[in-house]
């Protein structure tokens, strides 16, 4: 029983340092950094605007919008919500009664069909293989020492 506990601790110590680079690598495979400029007009008293993105926002998360800039200095644009079905991003923090050009930098879902299908499972596959290999190696070593 003690060897199993030591093995589990060793497994976490081996995998933990690699988890962030692996997850970052998976995201890099599954996304394309995209920049899009749109002319947006706000009416009197309106401080938000809908912008239809050219590509799907990665994981439909507004956190994947890296930046929104405006050529109007009075604006302080920020991503508020995203509607996945229509690819519409609601941008808040705009000044009323102005026409401006917004530049939106975001992580878009890849167009690669295989990565769209396999992508959500890559983390499980990679970490599962690491765990399986480590556990398999532990039991393989035990078997050899017992019967070898």
Steps between C-alpha positions, in 0.01 A plus 500: 500500500786738579647455153171599340482821703861580411419421136201735500707780654776437247243507220378844604857627538584378149188633326440828688792697350386411149128570542508874419718464186285210379176694550651808332616284208154350458347848493757609238402202281130573537505876440602764252588848624267728307468875459190664362415866440138614496337841461247545780246778546329573831188710532407754764520346846631165367829372645502144362515349154474156343787386281471183293832317512637346182596180685368312804643619831703223664285313752242782463678679786534878512830442684639394160467859376855627558429865424252743351630840394318800359618794295280719725686602815175542694427125466604236750387186311466163670345166405180451695323192361528262206218314325643182352215422258533835319868578575395838640722673755341771711754779557441736793677819608431701186419870491152591372436670168832413335631307202822314566712212377541219750789257466431171672781250567374157602570127500284337235414132475714324242352411162671159510224237507710237679605738778139613544403136565804378695597833661269487802645158590871573445566585864338178620687297237840651579467490880339156483793368298748648747316348795457165327870489408611591851266256674582230246870556563449474875317169474740369237791570734322325788432192290861467389634530852256242633530240227826594330 
